[in-house]
Amino acid sequence: MILEMARIQIDPARKSEFLAAVAQAAPLFQAAAGCRSMRIAPVVEHAAQFMLLVEWETLADHMEGFRNSAAFQQWRALAGPFFVAPPVVEHAETGPSFF
């Protein structure tokens, strides 16, 4: 399992609009092959930052499947206007849970 971690910076005055756009985009992720979950988490220390956390079966499901799809273009059309900088995206392999 792969965890996509995208740090997104927005104008904090548009937080409500951004969250509404993310909610509208959620079905795009839900329908994507290999997508197991998707959530958005506000960064406590920085009001203008959010972490988009998406679990994928494989890295290819994200990078080759979703990123090359019309759904990705729709996601960017919905959420992209709120970005004040390009998102920083990293991937991690999910490890064992210790408790």
C-alpha positions in Angstrom: 0.0 0.0 0.0 1.2 3.5 -0.9 0.4 6.7 1.0 0.4 9.9 -1.1 1.1 12.9 1.0 0.5 16.2 -0.8 1.3 19.5 1.1 -1.0 22.1 -0.3 -0.8 25.8 0.4 -3.8 28.0 0.0 -5.0 31.5 0.9 -6.4 31.0 4.4 -9.2 33.5 3.7 -10.5 30.9 1.2 -10.4 27.9 3.5 -14.1 27.2 3.3 -14.3 27.4 -0.5 -11.2 25.1 -0.7 -12.7 22.5 1.6 -16.0 22.6 -0.4 -14.0 22.0 -3.6 -12.1 19.1 -2.0 -15.4 17.6 -0.9 -16.8 17.9 -4.4 -13.7 16.2 -5.8 -13.7 13.3 -3.3 -15.8 11.0 -5.7 -13.1 11.4 -8.3 -10.7 9.7 -6.0 -13.3 7.2 -4.8 -13.9 6.0 -8.3 -10.1 5.8 -9.2 -8.7 2.3 -9.6 -6.5 1.4 -6.7 -7.7 4.3 -4.4 -8.4 3.1 -0.9 -9.0 6.3 1.0 -8.7 10.1 0.7 -8.7 12.8 3.4 -7.6 16.3 3.9 -6.0 17.5 7.1 -5.3 21.1 8.1 -1.7 21.6 9.3 -2.0 22.9 12.8 1.1 25.1 12.7 0.2 26.8 9.4 -3.4 28.0 8.7 -2.7 28.2 5.0 -1.5 24.6 4.7 -3.3 21.3 4.3 -2.1 17.7 3.8 -4.0 15.6 1.2 -3.5 12.0 2.3 -4.5 9.3 -0.2 -4.0 5.6 0.1 -3.3 3.8 -3.1 -2.8 0.1 -3.8 0.3 0.8 -5.9 2.4 3.8 -6.9 1.3 3.1 -10.5 -2.3 3.5 -9.5 -1.6 7.1 -8.6 1.2 8.1 -11.0 0.1 6.3 -14.1 -3.6 5.7 -13.6 -5.0 8.7 -11.7 -2.5 11.3 -12.8 -3.1 10.5 -16.5 -6.9 10.5 -16.2 -9.7 13.0 -16.8 -10.5 12.7 -13.1 -7.1 14.2 -12.2 -7.8 17.1 -14.6 -11.2 17.6 -12.8 -9.5 17.5 -9.4 -7.1 20.2 -10.5 -9.9 22.3 -12.0 -11.7 22.2 -8.7 -8.9 22.5 -6.2 -6.1 24.1 -8.3 -7.5 27.7 -8.2 -7.0 27.8 -4.5 -3.3 26.8 -4.6 -0.8 29.6 -3.9 2.1 27.4 -4.8 2.5 24.0 -6.5 1.7 21.1 -4.1 4.7 19.2 -2.8 3.8 15.5 -3.3 5.7 12.5 -1.7 4.8 8.8 -1.4 5.5 6.4 1.4 5.0 2.7 1.7 2.7 2.0 4.6 4.5 0.2 7.4 3.4 -1.8 10.3 1.1 -0.4 12.9 2.6 -0.7 16.4 -0.6 0.0 18.4 
